Amino acid sequence: MLMSDLLERLRGRGWRLTSQRRVVAEVLDGDHVHLTADEVHARAVERLPEISRATVYNTLGELVVLGEVLEVSTDGRAKRYDPNAHHAHQHLVCSGCGAIRDVHPQGDPLSALPAAERFGFVISSAEITYRGLCPNCAGQAR
């Protein structure tokens, strides 16, 4: 999968794509995209100079509520926005620089939790975050 297909999903929903919304969606669209709101705004301004920070934040909020973008929080760092909302995946996070990659481990994470450890919960989803150092940070640590 090369693109997250965010724009196609939004068109399919009939979401009104104003020029501002379109630019935010274009900035987010892609594989392994995990930008902060400020990064989205900076990239959006390159395409549409008059777009305001408030419009970017509001649009990101709408996309999260629609379920078209995931809000990813890692270790108290700024929230990041992931357009890969409709493809099951987990995250690999660098403890050094905060880089995030989508990963697709084998198997069902829900089945990994034994019944005795569920305490009567009906499990609907699982979020697994793998942590470590990216090649760049690992090289600097040596």
Buried (B, 14 or more C-beta within 10 A) or exposed (E): EEEBBBBEBBEEEEBEBEEBBBBBBBBBBBEBBBBBBEBBBBBBBEEBEEBEBEBBBBBBBBBBEEEBBBBBEBEEEEEBBBBBBEEEBBBBBBEBEBBBBBEEEEEEBEEEEEEEEEEEEEEEEEEEBEEEBBEEBEEEEE
